[in-house]
Amino acid sequence: MNPTPLPLQAPASARAARYADVERAIRALCDGETDAIAVMATVVCELHHAFDYFDWTGFYRVVAPGQLAVGPYQGTHGCLRIPFDRGVCGAAARTGRTQLVPDVSAFPGHIACSSTTRSEIVVPVRAPSGRLVAVLDVDSDAPSAFTDVDREWLERIAAIVGALYD
């Protein structure tokens, strides 16, 4: 994998190519691993260092009904717990749908874990049974940093983690 993080201005084709590289690396590094936390940590590391517009990259795990707790992440401190009824992570958990937010200040109930975050994408992580086990959260200090390319590939990568459950 290319050690230079891909810049925000890269064209969609370059983003997709970088995600393909990241997915291959994750699959190779995690081949045979059954511990979901170890895989989450590897996923976060690979993603966080692959794109220069990823300022916080991590998982929030479902730890109780309606409750997320921070899991493996890279970046500054994350919120320790997030209820399903608050923030972008809570919305992804509550609705079961990816949340692609170009301007977090315009998102009702946004939780400012970091005052520098401008845009965010959060992807539900589901076990094969469909049970929600976590969300994959990526924040950027740039507005409108994430596109459908990010959504498509992050959903694919979240499925790698989800497959370890049930």
DSSP file (Angstrom, degrees, kcal/mol; ACC not computed):
  #  RESIDUE AA STRUCTURE BP1 BP2  ACC     N-H-->O    O-->H-N    N-H-->O    O-->H-N    TCO  KAPPA ALPHA  PHI   PSI    X-CA   Y-CA   Z-CA
    1    1 A M              0   0    0      0, 0.0    17,-0.0     0, 0.0    21,-0.0   0.000 360.0 360.0 360.0 145.3    0.0    0.0    0.0
    2    2 A N        -     0   0    0      1,-0.1     4,-0.1     2,-0.1    19,-0.0  -0.536 360.0-150.5 -68.4 123.5    1.1    3.5   -0.7
    3    3 A P  S    S+     0   0    0      0, 0.0    -1,-0.1     0, 0.0     0, 0.0   0.654  72.1  92.5 -74.3 -13.3    2.3    5.1    2.5
    4    4 A T  S    S-     0   0    0      1,-0.1    -2,-0.1    46,-0.0    48,-0.1  -0.706  84.5-120.3 -82.8 121.6    1.4    8.7    1.4
    5    5 A P        -     0   0    0      0, 0.0    46,-0.3     0, 0.0    45,-0.1  -0.330  28.6-111.3 -61.8 140.1   -2.2    9.5    2.5
    6    6 A L  B     -a   51   0A   0     44,-2.9    46,-2.8    -4,-0.1    47,-0.5  -0.542  35.7-122.6 -72.0 131.4   -4.6   10.3   -0.3
    7    7 A P    >   -     0   0    0      0, 0.0     3,-1.7     0, 0.0    -1,-0.1  -0.347  16.1-114.2 -76.9 158.3   -5.6   14.0   -0.3
    8    8 A L  T 3  S+     0   0    0      1,-0.3     7,-0.1    -2,-0.1    -2,-0.0   0.823 113.8  59.8 -55.6 -36.0   -9.1   15.2   -0.1
    9    9 A Q  T 3  S+     0   0    0      2,-0.0    -1,-0.3     0, 0.0    -3,-0.0   0.472  76.4 122.7 -78.0  -1.8   -8.9   16.7   -3.7
   10   10 A A  S <  S-     0   0    0     -3,-1.7     5,-0.1     1,-0.1    -4,-0.0  -0.301  70.1-104.7 -61.6 143.8   -8.1   13.3   -5.3
   11   11 A P    >>  -     0   0    0      0, 0.0     4,-2.1     0, 0.0     3,-0.6  -0.224  31.1-104.0 -66.8 161.3  -10.6   12.3   -8.0
   12   12 A A  H 3> S+     0   0    0      1,-0.3     4,-2.7     2,-0.2     5,-0.2   0.852 121.1  56.7 -54.5 -38.7  -13.2    9.6   -7.3
   13   13 A S  H 3> S+     0   0    0      1,-0.2     4,-2.1     2,-0.2    -1,-0.3   0.882 107.4  47.9 -64.4 -37.3  -11.3    7.0   -9.3
   14   14 A A  H <> S+     0   0    0     -3,-0.6     4,-2.3     2,-0.2    -1,-0.2   0.877 111.2  51.3 -70.3 -37.2   -8.2    7.5   -7.0
   15   15 A R  H  X S+     0   0    0     -4,-2.1     4,-2.7     2,-0.2    -2,-0.2   0.952 111.1  47.6 -61.6 -48.9  -10.3    7.3   -3.9
   16   16 A A  H  X S+     0   0    0     -4,-2.7     4,-2.3     1,-0.2    -2,-0.2   0.903 111.7  50.4 -60.7 -41.9  -11.8    4.0   -5.1
   17   17 A A  H  X S+     0   0    0     -4,-2.1     4,-2.0     2,-0.2    -1,-0.2   0.901 110.8  49.0 -63.7 -40.7   -8.4    2.6   -6.0
   18   18 A R  H  X S+     0   0    0     -4,-2.3     4,-2.6     2,-0.2    -2,-0.2   0.922 110.6  50.5 -66.1 -42.5   -7.1    3.5   -2.6
   19   19 A Y  H  X S+     0   0    0     -4,-2.7     4,-3.1     1,-0.2     5,-0.2   0.899 107.6  53.6 -61.0 -39.5  -10.1    1.9   -0.9
   20   20 A A  H  X S+     0   0    0     -4,-2.3     4,-2.2     2,-0.2    -1,-0.2   0.915 110.2  47.6 -61.0 -41.7   -9.5   -1.2   -2.9
   21   21 A D  H  X S+     0   0    0     -4,-2.0     4,-2.4     2,-0.2    -2,-0.2   0.915 112.5  49.2 -62.8 -43.3   -5.9   -1.3   -1.7
   22   22 A V  H  X S+     0   0    0     -4,-2.6     4,-2.8     2,-0.2    -2,-0.2   0.918 110.2  50.4 -64.1 -43.9   -7.0   -0.8    1.9
   23   23 A E  H  X S+     0   0    0     -4,-3.1     4,-2.6     1,-0.2    -1,-0.2   0.919 110.9  49.1 -61.7 -43.0   -9.6   -3.5    1.7
   24   24 A R  H  X S+     0   0    0     -4,-2.2     4,-2.4    -5,-0.2    -1,-0.2   0.919 112.1  48.8 -61.1 -43.4   -7.0   -5.9    0.3
   25   25 A A  H  X S+     0   0    0     -4,-2.4     4,-3.0     2,-0.2     5,-0.2   0.922 111.4  49.3 -63.2 -44.3   -4.6   -5.0    3.1
   26   26 A I  H  X S+     0   0    0     -4,-2.8     4,-2.3     1,-0.2    -2,-0.2   0.936 111.8  48.6 -60.8 -46.9   -7.2   -5.5    5.7
   27   27 A R  H  X S+     0   0    0     -4,-2.6     4,-0.5    -5,-0.2    -1,-0.2   0.906 114.9  45.4 -61.7 -41.1   -8.2   -8.9    4.4
   28   28 A A  H >< S+     0   0    0     -4,-2.4     3,-0.7    -5,-0.2    -2,-0.2   0.928 115.4  45.9 -68.0 -44.9   -4.6  -10.0    4.2
   29   29 A L  H 3< S+     0   0    0     -4,-3.0    -2,-0.2     1,-0.2    -1,-0.2   0.827 119.9  40.2 -67.1 -31.5   -3.7   -8.7    7.7
   30   30 A C  H >< S+     0   0    0     -4,-2.3     3,-2.5    -5,-0.2    -1,-0.2   0.341  77.8 139.6-102.6   5.9   -6.8  -10.2    9.3
   31   31 A D  T << S+     0   0    0     -3,-0.7     3,-0.1    -4,-0.5    -3,-0.1  -0.310  82.6   2.6 -55.4 120.7   -6.9  -13.5    7.5
   32   32 A G  T 3  S+     0   0    0      1,-0.3     2,-0.3    -2,-0.1    -1,-0.3   0.303  95.7 134.3  85.8  -9.3   -7.9  -16.1   10.0
   33   33 A E    <   +     0   0    0     -3,-2.5    -1,-0.3     1,-0.1    -3,-0.0  -0.576  28.2 178.2 -77.0 133.8   -8.4  -13.7   12.9
   34   34 A T        +     0   0    0     -2,-0.3     2,-0.7    -3,-0.1    -1,-0.1   0.472  49.8 100.8-112.8  -7.0  -11.6  -14.2   14.8
   35   35 A D     >  -     0   0    0      1,-0.2     4,-2.0     2,-0.0     5,-0.2  -0.728  58.0-158.2 -84.6 113.8  -11.3  -11.5   17.5
   36   36 A A  H  > S+     0   0    0     -2,-0.7     4,-2.9     1,-0.2     5,-0.2   0.850  89.9  54.3 -62.6 -36.5  -13.5   -8.6   16.4
   37   37 A I  H  > S+     0   0    0      2,-0.2     4,-2.5     1,-0.2    -1,-0.2   0.909 107.9  50.0 -65.9 -40.8  -11.6   -6.0   18.5
   38   38 A A  H  > S+     0   0    0      2,-0.2     4,-1.8     1,-0.2    -1,-0.2   0.909 113.1  46.6 -62.3 -41.4   -8.3   -7.0   16.9
   39   39 A V  H  X S+     0   0    0     -4,-2.0     4,-2.9     2,-0.2    -2,-0.2   0.919 110.5  52.6 -67.6 -42.8   -9.9   -6.7   13.4
   40   40 A M  H  X S+     0   0    0     -4,-2.9     4,-2.7     1,-0.2     5,-0.2   0.926 108.9  50.6 -57.1 -44.8  -11.5   -3.3   14.3
   41   41 A A  H  X S+     0   0    0     -4,-2.5     4,-2.1     1,-0.2    -1,-0.2   0.894 112.2  46.7 -61.4 -40.2   -8.1   -2.0   15.4
   42   42 A T  H  X S+     0   0    0     -4,-1.8     4,-2.6     2,-0.2     5,-0.2   0.915 111.7  50.6 -68.5 -43.5   -6.5   -3.1   12.2
   43   43 A V  H  X S+     0   0    0     -4,-2.9     4,-2.6     1,-0.2     5,-0.3   0.937 111.7  48.1 -58.4 -48.2   -9.3   -1.6   10.1
   44   44 A V  H  X S+     0   0    0     -4,-2.7     4,-2.9    -5,-0.2     5,-0.2   0.914 111.8  49.3 -61.4 -44.7   -9.1    1.7   11.9
   45   45 A C  H  X S+     0   0    0     -4,-2.1     4,-1.7    -5,-0.2    -1,-0.2   0.942 113.2  45.9 -60.5 -48.9   -5.3    1.8   11.5
   46   46 A E  H  X S+     0   0    0     -4,-2.6     4,-0.5     1,-0.2    -2,-0.2   0.923 117.8  42.6 -62.7 -45.0   -5.4    1.0    7.8
   47   47 A L  H >X S+     0   0    0     -4,-2.6     3,-1.3    -5,-0.2     4,-0.9   0.941 111.1  54.1 -66.1 -47.6   -8.2    3.5    7.0
   48   48 A H  H 3< S+     0   0    0     -4,-2.9     3,-0.3     1,-0.3     6,-0.2   0.838 113.4  41.7 -60.0 -35.0   -6.9    6.3    9.2
   49   49 A H  H 3< S+     0   0    0     -4,-1.7    -1,-0.3    -5,-0.2    -2,-0.2   0.490 105.4  65.4 -92.6  -2.8   -3.4    6.4    7.6
   50   50 A A  H << S+     0   0    0     -3,-1.3   -44,-2.9    -4,-0.5     2,-0.4   0.697 102.1  43.6 -90.8 -20.1   -4.7    5.9    4.0
   51   51 A F  B ><  -a    6   0A   0     -4,-0.9     3,-1.3   -46,-0.3    -1,-0.2  -0.989  63.9-150.8-132.7 128.3   -6.6    9.3    3.6
   52   52 A D  T 3  S+     0   0    0    -46,-2.8    -1,-0.1    -2,-0.4    -4,-0.0   0.633  96.4  60.6 -76.3  -9.9   -5.3   12.7    4.7
   53   53 A Y  T 3  S+     0   0    0    -47,-0.5     2,-0.9    87,-0.1    89,-0.3   0.373  78.1  98.6 -96.1   4.3   -8.9   13.9    5.3
   54   54 A F    <   +     0   0    0     -3,-1.3    86,-0.2    -6,-0.2     3,-0.2  -0.825  41.2 164.5 -89.9 105.5   -9.6   11.3    8.0
   55   55 A D  S    S+     0   0    0     84,-2.6    21,-0.4    -2,-0.9     2,-0.4   0.746  70.5  19.8 -96.0 -26.9   -9.1   13.1   11.3
   56   56 A W  E     +B  139   0B   0     83,-1.4    83,-2.8    19,-0.2     2,-0.4  -0.969  69.0 176.2-142.5 127.4  -10.9   10.6   13.6
   57   57 A T  E     +BC 138  74B   0     17,-2.4    17,-2.5    -2,-0.4     2,-0.3  -0.990  24.6 112.2-135.5 122.6  -11.5    7.0   12.6
   58   58 A G  E     -BC 137  73B   0     79,-2.6    79,-3.4    -2,-0.4     2,-0.4  -0.995  51.5 -96.9-173.2 178.2  -13.0    4.5   14.9
   59   59 A F  E     -B  136   0B   0     13,-2.1    12,-3.2    -2,-0.3     2,-0.5  -0.868  14.0-157.5-112.1 145.5  -15.7    2.2   16.0
   60   60 A Y  E     -BC 135  70B   0     75,-2.2    75,-2.2    -2,-0.4     2,-0.3  -0.998  23.8-148.4-115.9 123.6  -18.5    2.6   18.5
   61   61 A R  E     -BC 134  69B   0      8,-3.1     8,-2.4    -2,-0.5     2,-0.6  -0.667  17.8-114.3 -95.8 145.0  -19.7   -0.8   19.8
   62   62 A V  E     + C   0  68B   0     71,-2.2     6,-0.2    -2,-0.3    -1,-0.0  -0.686  43.4 164.1 -74.4 118.9  -23.2   -1.6   20.9
   63   63 A V  E     -     0   0B   0      4,-2.1    -1,-0.2    -2,-0.6     5,-0.2   0.532  63.0  -0.2-116.5 -12.2  -22.8   -2.4   24.6
   64   64 A A  E >  S- C   0  67B   0      3,-1.1     3,-2.3     5,-0.0    -1,-0.4  -0.955 101.3 -59.0-164.5 164.3  -26.4   -2.2   25.9
   65   65 A P  T 3  S-     0   0    0      0, 0.0     3,-0.1     0, 0.0    19,-0.0  -0.343 125.5  -1.4 -55.4 124.3  -29.8   -1.6   24.4
   66   66 A G  T 3  S+     0   0    0      1,-0.2    18,-2.0    -2,-0.1     2,-0.4   0.682 113.3 110.0  71.0  19.0  -29.7    1.9   22.8
   67   67 A Q  E <   -CD  64  83B   0     -3,-2.3    -4,-2.1    16,-0.2    -3,-1.1  -0.988  45.1-168.9-136.6 130.2  -26.1    2.5   23.9
   68   68 A L  E     -CD  62  82B   0     14,-2.4    14,-2.2    -2,-0.4     2,-0.4  -0.880   6.3-165.0-109.8 145.8  -22.7    2.8   22.0
   69   69 A A  E     -CD  61  81B   0     -8,-2.4    -8,-3.1    -2,-0.3    12,-0.2  -0.982  33.6 -95.9-128.8 145.0  -19.3    2.8   23.7
   70   70 A V  E     +C   60   0B   0     10,-2.4   -10,-0.3    -2,-0.4     3,-0.1  -0.264  45.1 179.6 -60.2 140.2  -16.1    3.8   22.0
   71   71 A G  E     -     0   0B   0    -12,-3.2    -1,-0.1     1,-0.3   -34,-0.0  -0.274  50.0 -21.7-117.6-154.0  -14.0    1.0   20.6
   72   72 A P  E    S+     0   0B   0      0, 0.0   -13,-2.1     0, 0.0    -1,-0.3  -0.318  76.9 155.4 -57.1 136.3  -10.7    1.0   18.7
   73   73 A Y  E     -C   58   0B   0    -15,-0.2     2,-0.4    -3,-0.1   -15,-0.3  -0.976  35.5-141.9-155.3 165.3  -10.0    4.4   17.2
   74   74 A Q  E     +C   57   0B   0    -17,-2.5   -17,-2.4    -2,-0.3     2,-0.3  -0.997  64.0  47.1-133.9 140.1   -7.2    6.7   15.9
   75   75 A G  S    S-     0   0    0     -2,-0.4   -19,-0.2   -19,-0.2     3,-0.1  -0.851  98.5 -26.3 127.6-166.0   -7.3   10.4   16.4
   76   76 A T  S    S-     0   0    0    -21,-0.4    38,-0.0    -2,-0.3    -2,-0.0  -0.133  94.9 -54.8 -71.4 177.3   -8.0   12.6   19.4
   77   77 A H        -     0   0    0      1,-0.1     2,-0.2    36,-0.0    -1,-0.2  -0.208  57.0-149.6 -55.3 141.2  -10.2   11.4   22.2
   78   78 A G        -     0   0    0     -3,-0.1     2,-0.2     1,-0.1    -1,-0.1  -0.606  33.5 -81.3-101.3 169.4  -13.7   10.3   21.2
   79   79 A C        -     0   0    0     -2,-0.2    -9,-0.2     1,-0.1     3,-0.1  -0.497  37.5-140.6 -64.7 141.0  -16.9   10.4   23.2
   80   80 A L  S    S+     0   0    0      1,-0.2   -10,-2.4    -2,-0.2     2,-0.4   0.904  80.0  14.7 -75.3 -40.5  -16.9    7.5   25.6
   81   81 A R  E     -D   69   0B   0    -12,-0.2    -1,-0.2   -21,-0.1   -12,-0.2  -0.992  60.8-172.6-137.8 143.8  -20.6    6.7   25.2
   82   82 A I  E     -D   68   0B   0    -14,-2.2   -14,-2.4    -2,-0.4     2,-0.1  -0.979  18.4-139.5-136.2 121.7  -23.2    7.7   22.7
   83   83 A P  E >   -D   67   0B   0      0, 0.0     3,-1.9     0, 0.0   -16,-0.2  -0.487  26.8-115.5 -76.3 153.4  -26.9    6.9   23.1
   84   84 A F  T 3  S+     0   0    0    -18,-2.0    10,-0.4     1,-0.3   -17,-0.1   0.719 113.2  61.2 -60.2 -20.9  -28.8    5.9   20.0
   85   85 A D  T 3  S+     0   0    0    -19,-0.3     2,-0.4     8,-0.1    -1,-0.3   0.293  98.7  67.1 -93.3  12.4  -31.0    9.1   20.3
   86   86 A R  S <> S-     0   0    0     -3,-1.9     4,-1.1    25,-0.0     5,-0.1  -0.988  89.0 -12.6-135.0 143.6  -28.1   11.5   20.0
   87   87 A G  H  > S-     0   0    0     22,-1.3     4,-1.9    -2,-0.4    23,-0.2   0.139  88.8 -60.3  71.7-179.9  -25.6   12.5   17.3
   88   88 A V  H  > S+     0   0    0      2,-0.2     4,-2.2     1,-0.2     5,-0.2   0.883 134.0  51.1 -70.1 -41.1  -24.6   11.1   13.9
   89   89 A C  H  > S+     0   0    0      1,-0.2     4,-2.3     2,-0.2    -1,-0.2   0.926 110.3  49.7 -63.2 -43.8  -23.5    7.8   15.4
   90   90 A G  H  X S+     0   0    0     -4,-1.1     4,-3.1     1,-0.2    -2,-0.2   0.892 109.3  52.2 -61.2 -39.9  -26.8    7.5   17.2
   91   91 A A  H  X S+     0   0    0     -4,-1.9     4,-2.7     2,-0.2     6,-0.4   0.905 109.7  48.5 -64.0 -41.5  -28.7    8.2   14.0
   92   92 A A  H  X S+     0   0    0     -4,-2.2     4,-1.9     2,-0.2     5,-0.3   0.915 115.7  44.7 -64.1 -41.6  -26.8    5.5   12.1
   93   93 A A  H  < S+     0   0    0     -4,-2.3    -2,-0.2     2,-0.2    -1,-0.2   0.922 116.5  45.7 -66.9 -44.3  -27.4    3.0   15.0
   94   94 A R  H  < S+     0   0    0     -4,-3.1    -2,-0.2   -10,-0.4    -1,-0.2   0.891 123.8  31.8 -67.4 -42.3  -31.1    4.0   15.3
   95   95 A T  H  < S-     0   0    0     -4,-2.7    -1,-0.2    -5,-0.2    -2,-0.2   0.701  94.8-133.5 -91.2 -21.1  -32.0    3.9   11.6
   96   96 A G     <  +     0   0    0     -4,-1.9     2,-0.4    -5,-0.3    -3,-0.2   0.683  69.1 115.4  73.4  17.2  -29.6    1.2   10.5
   97   97 A R  S    S-     0   0    0     -6,-0.4    -1,-0.3    -5,-0.3    -2,-0.2  -0.925  74.9-100.6-123.6 146.4  -28.5    3.5    7.6
   98   98 A T        -     0   0    0     -2,-0.4     2,-0.6    -3,-0.1    25,-0.2  -0.365  32.5-146.3 -60.6 136.7  -25.3    5.1    6.7
   99   99 A Q  E     -E  122   0B   0     23,-2.6    23,-2.2    -2,-0.1     2,-0.7  -0.943  15.0-175.1-109.9 114.3  -25.2    8.8    7.6
  100  100 A L  E     -E  121   0B   0     -2,-0.6    21,-0.2    21,-0.2    48,-0.0  -0.936   9.9-176.7-110.5 108.1  -23.2   11.0    5.3
  101  101 A V  E     -E  120   0B   0     19,-3.2    19,-2.3    -2,-0.7     3,-0.3  -0.902  17.9-174.9-116.4 106.7  -23.1   14.5    6.8
  102  102 A P  S    S+     0   0    0      0, 0.0    42,-2.5     0, 0.0     2,-0.3   0.774  84.9  26.5 -70.8 -25.3  -21.4   17.2    4.8
  103  103 A D    >   -     0   0    0     40,-0.2     3,-1.6     1,-0.1     4,-0.3  -0.853  63.8-169.0-141.5 100.7  -21.9   19.8    7.6
  104  104 A V  G >  S+     0   0    0     14,-2.4     3,-1.4    -2,-0.3     6,-0.2   0.782  85.9  66.2 -63.8 -26.5  -22.1   18.5   11.1
  105  105 A S  G 3  S+     0   0    0     13,-0.4    -1,-0.3     1,-0.3     5,-0.1   0.739 101.5  50.5 -67.6 -19.7  -23.2   21.9   12.5
  106  106 A A  G <  S+     0   0    0     -3,-1.6    -1,-0.3     2,-0.1    -2,-0.2   0.438  87.6 101.1 -93.7  -1.1  -26.4   21.5   10.4
  107  107 A F  S X  S-     0   0    0     -3,-1.4     3,-1.9    -4,-0.3     2,-0.1  -0.758  80.5-119.2 -89.4 120.2  -27.1   18.0   11.8
  108  108 A P  T 3  S+     0   0    0      0, 0.0   -21,-0.1     0, 0.0    -2,-0.1  -0.354  95.0   7.6 -60.3 127.8  -29.8   18.1   14.6
  109  109 A G  T 3  S+     0   0    0      1,-0.2   -22,-1.3   -23,-0.1    -3,-0.0   0.631  84.8 173.0  78.7  14.2  -28.4   16.8   17.8
  110  110 A H    <   -     0   0    0     -3,-1.9     2,-0.6    -6,-0.2    -1,-0.2  -0.297  26.4-138.8 -56.3 136.4  -24.8   16.6   16.6
  111  111 A I        -     0   0    0    -25,-0.1     2,-1.6   -32,-0.0     3,-0.3  -0.891   7.0-144.7 -99.5 120.5  -22.4   15.7   19.5
  112  112 A A        +     0   0    0     -2,-0.6     3,-0.2     1,-0.2    -2,-0.0  -0.600  34.4 159.3 -87.8  80.2  -19.2   17.7   19.2
  113  113 A C  S    S+     0   0    0     -2,-1.6     2,-0.4     1,-0.3    -1,-0.2   0.839  81.7  25.9 -66.6 -31.3  -16.7   15.2   20.5
  114  114 A S  S >  S-     0   0    0     -3,-0.3     3,-1.0     1,-0.1    -1,-0.3  -1.000  73.2-147.0-131.5 131.8  -14.1   17.4   18.7
  115  115 A S  T 3  S+     0   0    0     -2,-0.4    -1,-0.1     1,-0.2    -2,-0.0   0.630  97.3  59.7 -71.6 -12.6  -14.7   21.1   18.0
  116  116 A T  T 3  S+     0   0    0      2,-0.0    -1,-0.2    -4,-0.0     2,-0.1   0.593  74.5 114.5 -92.7 -10.7  -12.7   20.8   14.8
  117  117 A T    <   +     0   0    0     -3,-1.0    24,-0.3     1,-0.2     3,-0.1  -0.403  30.0 166.3 -65.8 130.5  -15.0   18.3   13.0
  118  118 A R        +     0   0    0     22,-3.1   -14,-2.4     1,-0.4   -13,-0.4   0.682  63.8  17.3-113.7 -32.3  -16.8   19.7   10.0
  119  119 A S  E     - F   0 140B   0     21,-1.9    21,-2.5   -16,-0.2    -1,-0.4  -0.947  64.4-173.9-141.7 162.6  -18.1   16.6    8.2
  120  120 A E  E     -EF 101 139B   0    -19,-2.3   -19,-3.2    -2,-0.3     2,-0.4  -0.997  15.4-159.7-156.6 150.4  -18.7   13.0    9.1
  121  121 A I  E     -EF 100 138B   0     17,-2.4    17,-2.7    -2,-0.3     2,-0.4  -0.996  12.2-173.1-134.5 134.4  -19.7    9.6    7.8
  122  122 A V  E     -EF  99 137B   0    -23,-2.2   -23,-2.6    -2,-0.4    15,-0.2  -0.994   3.3-166.4-132.4 127.2  -21.0    6.8   10.0
  123  123 A V  E     - F   0 136B   0     13,-2.7    13,-3.0    -2,-0.4   -25,-0.1  -0.945  21.2-124.8-117.0 125.5  -21.7    3.3    8.8
  124  124 A P  E     - F   0 135B   0      0, 0.0     2,-0.5     0, 0.0    11,-0.3  -0.415  18.7-146.4 -64.5 143.9  -23.7    0.6   10.7
  125  125 A V  E     - F   0 134B   0      9,-3.0     8,-2.9    -2,-0.1     9,-1.4  -0.969  21.0-171.6-114.0 117.6  -21.9   -2.7   11.3
  126  126 A R  E     - F   0 132B   0     -2,-0.5     6,-0.2     6,-0.2    39,-0.1  -0.883  20.9-128.6-116.5 142.0  -24.2   -5.7   11.2
  127  127 A A    >   -     0   0    0      4,-2.9     3,-2.5    -2,-0.4    36,-0.2  -0.347  43.6 -96.5 -70.9 163.4  -23.7   -9.3   12.1
  128  128 A P  T 3  S+     0   0    0      0, 0.0    -1,-0.1     0, 0.0    38,-0.1   0.797 127.3  60.1 -54.0 -29.1  -24.8  -11.9    9.4
  129  129 A S  T 3  S-     0   0    0      2,-0.1     3,-0.1     1,-0.1    37,-0.0   0.612 121.7-108.5 -73.5 -11.5  -28.1  -12.2   11.4
  130  130 A G  S <  S+     0   0    0     -3,-2.5     2,-0.2     1,-0.3    -1,-0.1   0.286  71.5 144.3  99.0  -8.7  -28.7   -8.5   10.8
  131  131 A R        -     0   0    0     -5,-0.1    -4,-2.9     1,-0.1     2,-0.4  -0.441  55.1-119.0 -66.2 132.1  -28.1   -7.6   14.5
  132  132 A L  E     + F   0 126B   0     -6,-0.2    -6,-0.2    -2,-0.2     3,-0.1  -0.602  40.0 166.6 -72.0 125.6  -26.3   -4.2   14.9
  133  133 A V  E     -     0   0B   0     -8,-2.9   -71,-2.2    -2,-0.4     2,-0.3   0.609  59.3 -27.2-113.9 -20.3  -23.0   -4.7   16.6
  134  134 A A  E     -BF  61 125B   0     -9,-1.4    -9,-3.0   -73,-0.3    -1,-0.4  -0.969  52.8-116.8-172.3 176.6  -21.2   -1.4   16.0
  135  135 A V  E     -BF  60 124B   0    -75,-2.2   -75,-2.2    -2,-0.3     2,-0.6  -0.988  19.2-136.7-131.1 146.2  -20.9    1.7   13.9
  136  136 A L  E     -BF  59 123B   0    -13,-3.0   -13,-2.7    -2,-0.3     2,-0.4  -0.916  27.0-166.5-100.5 120.3  -17.8    2.8   11.9
  137  137 A D  E     -BF  58 122B   0    -79,-3.4   -79,-2.6    -2,-0.6     2,-0.4  -0.921  12.6-179.5-116.3 129.3  -17.3    6.5   12.4
  138  138 A V  E     -BF  57 121B   0    -17,-2.7   -17,-2.4    -2,-0.4     2,-0.3  -0.994   7.6-169.2-129.3 126.6  -15.0    8.8   10.3
  139  139 A D  E     -BF  56 120B   0    -83,-2.8   -84,-2.6    -2,-0.4   -83,-1.4  -0.821   1.1-164.6-111.7 151.8  -14.7   12.5   11.0
  140  140 A S  E     - F   0 119B   0    -21,-2.5   -22,-3.1    -2,-0.3   -21,-1.9  -0.992  25.2-144.6-134.7 144.8  -13.0   15.2    8.9
  141  141 A D  S    S+     0   0    0     -2,-0.4   -87,-0.1   -24,-0.3    -1,-0.1   0.514  85.4  83.0 -79.4  -5.6  -11.9   18.7    9.7
  142  142 A A  S >  S-     0   0    0    -89,-0.3     3,-0.8   -23,-0.1   -24,-0.2  -0.785  86.7-116.3 -97.9 141.4  -12.9   19.6    6.1
  143  143 A P  T 3  S+     0   0    0      0, 0.0   -40,-0.2     0, 0.0   -24,-0.2  -0.468  95.0   7.0 -71.6 149.2  -16.4   20.4    5.1
  144  144 A S  T 3  S+     0   0    0    -42,-2.5   -41,-0.1   -26,-0.3   -25,-0.1   0.841  82.0 149.9  50.8  41.2  -18.1   18.0    2.6
  145  145 A A    <   +     0   0    0     -3,-0.8     2,-0.3   -44,-0.2    -1,-0.1   0.792  47.9  69.6 -74.4 -27.9  -15.1   15.6    2.8
  146  146 A F        +     0   0    0    -45,-0.1     2,-0.2   -26,-0.1   -26,-0.1  -0.694  56.9 178.1-105.1 146.4  -17.1   12.4    2.1
  147  147 A T     >  -     0   0    0     -2,-0.3     4,-2.2  -135,-0.0     3,-0.1  -0.653  50.8 -85.1-128.1-177.6  -18.8   11.2   -1.0
  148  148 A D  H  > S+     0   0    0      1,-0.2     4,-2.8     2,-0.2     5,-0.2   0.773 125.4  62.7 -64.3 -25.4  -20.7    8.2   -2.2
  149  149 A V  H  > S+     0   0    0      2,-0.2     4,-2.2     1,-0.2     5,-0.3   0.943 105.7  44.9 -63.4 -46.3  -17.3    6.5   -3.0
  150  150 A D  H  > S+     0   0    0      2,-0.2     4,-2.9     1,-0.2     5,-0.3   0.937 113.7  50.7 -61.1 -46.5  -16.4    6.7    0.7
  151  151 A R  H  X S+     0   0    0     -4,-2.2     4,-2.1     1,-0.2    -2,-0.2   0.937 110.9  47.9 -56.8 -50.1  -19.9    5.4    1.6
  152  152 A E  H  X S+     0   0    0     -4,-2.8     4,-1.5     1,-0.2    -1,-0.2   0.934 117.8  39.8 -59.1 -48.9  -19.7    2.5   -0.8
  153  153 A W  H  X S+     0   0    0     -4,-2.2     4,-2.4     2,-0.2    -1,-0.2   0.872 113.3  52.7 -73.9 -37.1  -16.2    1.3    0.3
  154  154 A L  H  X S+     0   0    0     -4,-2.9     4,-2.6    -5,-0.3    -1,-0.2   0.868 108.2  52.9 -66.8 -33.4  -16.7    2.0    4.1
  155  155 A E  H  X S+     0   0    0     -4,-2.1     4,-1.5    -5,-0.3    -1,-0.2   0.893 109.6  49.0 -64.9 -39.0  -19.9   -0.1    3.9
  156  156 A R  H  X S+     0   0    0     -4,-1.5     4,-0.8    -5,-0.2    -2,-0.2   0.919 113.2  46.2 -64.4 -43.2  -17.9   -2.9    2.3
  157  157 A I  H >X S+     0   0    0     -4,-2.4     4,-1.2     1,-0.2     3,-0.7   0.881 108.2  55.7 -69.5 -38.1  -15.2   -2.7    5.0
  158  158 A A  H 3X S+     0   0    0     -4,-2.6     4,-2.6     1,-0.2    -1,-0.2   0.853 101.3  60.0 -60.5 -34.1  -17.8   -2.6    7.8
  159  159 A A  H 3X S+     0   0    0     -4,-1.5     4,-1.8     1,-0.2    -1,-0.2   0.807  96.9  59.9 -65.2 -29.6  -19.1   -5.9    6.4
  160  160 A I  H << S+     0   0    0     -4,-0.8     4,-0.3    -3,-0.7    -1,-0.2   0.924 110.7  41.0 -62.4 -44.0  -15.7   -7.5    7.0
  161  161 A V  H >< S+     0   0    0     -4,-1.2     3,-2.0     1,-0.2    -2,-0.2   0.934 112.2  54.6 -69.8 -46.5  -16.0   -6.7   10.7
  162  162 A G  H >< S+     0   0    0     -4,-2.6     3,-1.9     1,-0.3    -1,-0.2   0.829  95.9  67.4 -57.3 -33.6  -19.7   -7.6   10.9
  163  163 A A  T 3< S+     0   0    0     -4,-1.8    -1,-0.3     1,-0.3    -2,-0.2   0.672  89.5  66.8 -62.7 -16.2  -19.0  -11.1    9.5
  164  164 A L  T <  S+     0   0    0     -3,-2.0    -1,-0.3    -4,-0.3    -2,-0.2   0.558  90.3  82.7 -81.7  -7.6  -17.1  -11.9   12.7
  165  165 A Y    <         0   0    0     -3,-1.9   -36,-0.1    -4,-0.2   -39,-0.0  -0.474 360.0 360.0 -99.6 168.5  -20.2  -11.8   14.8
  166  166 A D              0   0    0     -2,-0.2    -1,-0.2   -39,-0.1    -2,-0.1   0.359 360.0 360.0  71.4 360.0  -23.0  -14.3   15.6
